[in-house]
Amino acid sequence: MSAQQETALSGSGRRLIVAIDGPAGAGKSTVASRIARRFGLLNLETGAMYRALAFKALTHKLPLDDAHALESLTTDTVIRLEPGGDGNRVLLDGQDVTTTLRQPEITEAASRVSVHPVIRRWMVEQQRSLGAEGGVVMEGRDIGTAVFPDAQVKIFLDATPEARSERRASQTGAASATQTLEEIRRRDERDRTRAESPLKPAPDAVVIDSTFLPLEEVLARIEAVVQRRLDTSL
């Protein structure tokens, strides 16, 4: 293990937290996974937690706009992320639901569930617990602003809706990029205008627009930011 990785995982101060935020389709999951491997950190995808709760709500046929019903659902809900080499395993009440959560209808449901302030507050508590010891890359939409506003490294990864829709359509095999673009714009509107912790860069976040950047360039820029932070801790 390198000296930088030892510092990230067991430095004299609080262990490193890297917060990566941004809108749907910006490439957060891919980037977070690669950065975590590069620096020997755990990668925690918080969006999977919202999808897990949305999946449970759909299974129970709860109205996704009913905040009270969703709040009641959280009282007996346990969501765990188990980091692994190929990404997180998501356990919902003890059951592995990892492969189920990428279905488009669940992603859409998660977007609707996530606008409720009471759900966001519950999720923030869960996510803080997951990353409390540090040594993590945590990605989502409000990690640097709400979950860990004192994270040592904050990245806001962005791109135009058109670029993000093309990437998402390519990943999911969607037949219509136009439909994907409309879905992303609806998601952006919900994320940016919700009452509780709306999507926006933290004041001290490094904003990277990946619209015209290849993945390796994005990774190089973020690695440089993390490395500078580690160098100041040595």
C-alpha positions as CSV (number, residue, x, y, z in Angstrom):
1,M,0.0,0.0,0.0
2,S,1.3,3.4,-0.9
3,A,2.0,6.2,1.7
4,Q,-0.9,8.1,0.2
5,Q,-3.3,5.1,0.6
6,E,-2.1,4.7,4.2
7,T,-2.9,8.3,4.9
8,A,-6.3,8.0,3.3
9,L,-7.1,5.0,5.4
10,S,-5.4,5.6,8.6
11,G,-4.1,9.1,8.9
12,S,-3.8,10.8,12.2
13,G,-6.8,13.0,11.4
14,R,-10.2,11.9,10.2
15,R,-9.9,9.4,7.4
16,L,-10.4,10.8,3.9
17,I,-14.0,11.3,2.6
18,V,-14.3,12.0,-1.1
19,A,-17.8,13.3,-2.0
20,I,-18.8,13.1,-5.7
21,D,-22.1,14.8,-6.6
22,G,-23.8,15.5,-9.9
23,P,-27.0,15.0,-11.9
24,A,-28.2,11.7,-13.5
25,G,-26.0,10.3,-16.2
26,A,-22.9,12.4,-15.4
27,G,-20.8,9.3,-14.8
28,K,-20.5,9.5,-11.0
29,S,-20.7,5.7,-10.5
30,T,-17.9,4.9,-12.9
31,V,-15.7,7.7,-11.7
32,A,-16.3,6.9,-8.0
33,S,-15.4,3.2,-8.5
34,R,-12.2,4.0,-10.3
35,I,-11.1,6.7,-7.8
36,A,-11.9,4.3,-4.9
37,R,-9.7,1.6,-6.4
38,R,-6.9,4.1,-7.2
39,F,-6.6,5.3,-3.6
40,G,-7.6,2.2,-1.7
41,L,-11.0,3.6,-0.5
42,L,-14.4,2.1,-0.1
43,N,-16.9,3.1,-2.8
44,L,-20.5,3.7,-1.6
45,E,-23.2,4.5,-4.1
46,T,-25.9,6.2,-2.2
47,G,-28.3,6.3,-5.1
48,A,-28.7,2.6,-4.7
49,M,-30.3,3.2,-1.3
50,Y,-33.0,5.4,-2.8
51,R,-33.6,2.8,-5.5
52,A,-33.9,0.1,-2.8
53,L,-36.5,2.1,-0.8
54,A,-38.4,2.9,-4.1
55,F,-38.4,-0.8,-4.9
56,K,-39.8,-1.7,-1.5
57,A,-42.5,1.0,-2.0
58,L,-43.4,-0.4,-5.4
59,T,-43.6,-3.9,-3.9
60,H,-46.0,-2.7,-1.3
61,K,-47.9,-0.7,-3.9
62,L,-47.5,2.5,-1.9
63,P,-48.2,5.8,-3.7
64,L,-44.9,7.4,-4.3
65,D,-46.2,10.9,-3.7
66,D,-47.4,10.0,-0.2
67,A,-44.6,11.1,2.2
68,H,-46.4,9.8,5.3
69,A,-46.8,6.3,3.8
70,L,-43.1,6.3,2.7
71,E,-42.0,7.5,6.2
72,S,-43.9,4.7,7.8
73,L,-42.1,2.3,5.4
74,T,-38.7,3.4,6.7
75,T,-39.5,2.3,10.3
76,D,-38.9,-1.3,9.4
77,T,-36.5,-0.9,6.5
78,V,-32.8,-1.9,6.7
79,I,-30.6,-1.0,3.7
80,R,-27.0,-2.2,3.6
81,L,-24.3,-1.6,1.0
82,E,-21.6,-4.2,0.9
83,P,-18.6,-3.0,-1.2
84,G,-17.0,-5.5,-3.5
85,G,-14.7,-5.6,-6.5
86,D,-17.5,-5.2,-9.0
87,G,-19.5,-2.6,-7.1
88,N,-21.8,-2.6,-4.1
89,R,-24.1,-5.4,-3.2
90,V,-27.4,-3.9,-2.0
91,L,-29.2,-5.7,0.8
92,L,-32.7,-4.7,1.4
93,D,-34.0,-6.2,4.7
94,G,-31.4,-8.9,4.3
95,Q,-32.2,-9.7,0.7
96,D,-29.8,-9.1,-2.2
97,V,-31.6,-6.8,-4.6
98,T,-28.6,-5.6,-6.5
99,T,-29.5,-6.8,-10.0
100,T,-33.1,-5.6,-9.6
101,L,-32.5,-2.0,-8.9
102,R,-31.3,-0.9,-12.3
103,Q,-34.7,-1.4,-13.9
104,P,-35.9,1.9,-15.5
105,E,-39.1,2.0,-13.6
106,I,-37.2,1.7,-10.3
107,T,-34.9,4.5,-11.2
108,E,-37.8,6.7,-12.0
109,A,-39.6,5.7,-8.8
110,A,-36.4,6.6,-6.8
111,S,-36.4,10.0,-8.3
112,R,-40.0,10.6,-7.1
113,V,-39.3,9.1,-3.6
114,S,-36.2,11.2,-3.1
115,V,-38.0,14.6,-3.3
116,H,-39.7,14.1,0.1
117,P,-37.8,16.0,2.9
118,V,-38.6,13.3,5.4
119,I,-37.1,10.6,3.2
120,R,-34.0,12.7,2.5
121,R,-33.4,13.3,6.2
122,W,-33.8,9.6,6.9
123,M,-31.4,8.7,4.1
124,V,-28.8,11.3,5.2
125,E,-28.7,9.6,8.6
126,Q,-28.2,6.2,7.0
127,Q,-25.5,7.5,4.7
128,R,-23.6,9.4,7.5
129,S,-23.6,6.1,9.4
130,L,-22.1,4.3,6.4
131,G,-19.3,6.8,6.0
132,A,-18.7,7.9,9.5
133,E,-15.3,6.3,9.8
134,G,-14.1,7.8,6.6
135,G,-11.9,6.0,4.0
136,V,-14.7,6.3,1.5
137,V,-15.7,7.7,-1.9
138,M,-19.4,8.4,-1.6
139,E,-21.4,9.5,-4.6
140,G,-24.8,10.9,-4.9
141,R,-26.6,14.3,-5.3
142,D,-26.1,15.9,-1.9
143,I,-23.1,14.3,-0.4
144,G,-20.9,17.4,-0.3
145,T,-23.8,19.7,0.7
146,A,-25.9,17.6,3.2
147,V,-24.4,14.3,4.0
148,F,-20.7,15.3,4.5
149,P,-20.4,19.0,4.2
150,D,-17.0,18.8,5.8
151,A,-15.7,16.1,3.4
152,Q,-12.0,16.8,2.6
153,V,-12.6,16.4,-1.2
154,K,-15.7,17.5,-3.0
155,I,-16.3,17.0,-6.7
156,F,-19.3,18.1,-8.7
157,L,-19.4,16.2,-11.9
158,D,-21.7,17.7,-14.6
159,A,-22.5,17.5,-18.3
160,T,-25.1,18.8,-20.6
161,P,-28.5,17.0,-20.6
162,E,-27.8,15.9,-24.2
163,A,-24.5,14.4,-23.4
164,R,-25.8,12.6,-20.4
165,S,-28.8,11.2,-22.3
166,E,-26.6,9.8,-25.0
167,R,-24.4,8.1,-22.4
168,R,-27.4,6.7,-20.5
169,A,-29.1,5.5,-23.7
170,S,-25.9,3.7,-24.6
171,Q,-25.6,2.1,-21.2
172,T,-29.2,0.9,-21.0
173,G,-29.7,0.1,-24.6
174,A,-32.7,2.4,-24.8
175,A,-34.3,2.6,-28.2
176,S,-35.0,6.3,-28.1
177,A,-32.3,8.8,-27.0
178,T,-35.0,11.5,-27.2
179,Q,-37.1,9.7,-24.6
180,T,-34.0,9.3,-22.4
181,L,-33.3,13.1,-22.7
182,E,-36.8,13.9,-21.6
183,E,-36.4,11.6,-18.6
184,I,-33.1,13.2,-17.6
185,R,-34.6,16.7,-17.9
186,R,-37.5,15.7,-15.7
187,R,-35.1,14.2,-13.2
188,D,-32.9,17.3,-13.3
189,E,-36.0,19.5,-12.5
190,R,-37.0,17.4,-9.5
191,D,-33.4,17.2,-8.2
192,R,-32.7,20.9,-8.6
193,T,-36.0,22.2,-7.2
194,R,-36.7,19.9,-4.3
195,A,-37.2,21.6,-1.0
196,E,-34.7,19.4,0.9
197,S,-31.0,19.5,-0.1
198,P,-31.5,20.4,-3.8
199,L,-28.9,19.4,-6.3
200,K,-26.2,22.0,-6.5
201,P,-22.4,22.2,-6.1
202,A,-21.1,22.8,-2.6
203,P,-19.4,26.2,-2.4
204,D,-16.0,24.6,-2.1
205,A,-16.5,21.8,-4.6
206,V,-14.4,21.4,-7.7
207,V,-16.8,21.5,-10.6
208,I,-15.9,19.4,-13.6
209,D,-17.9,19.6,-16.8
210,S,-17.4,16.3,-18.6
211,T,-19.5,17.1,-21.7
212,F,-16.4,17.1,-24.0
213,L,-14.0,15.2,-21.8
214,P,-13.0,11.6,-22.2
215,L,-13.3,9.5,-19.1
216,E,-9.5,9.2,-18.6
217,E,-9.2,13.0,-18.5
218,V,-12.0,13.3,-15.9
219,L,-10.3,10.7,-13.8
220,A,-6.9,12.4,-14.1
221,R,-8.4,15.7,-12.9
222,I,-10.1,14.2,-9.9
223,E,-7.1,12.1,-9.0
224,A,-5.0,15.3,-9.0
225,V,-7.4,16.9,-6.6
226,V,-7.4,13.9,-4.2
227,Q,-3.6,13.6,-4.5
228,R,-3.1,17.3,-3.5
229,R,-5.3,16.8,-0.5
230,L,-3.4,13.7,0.5
231,D,-0.1,15.5,0.0
232,T,-1.1,18.2,2.5
233,S,-1.9,15.4,5.1
234,L,1.5,13.8,4.9
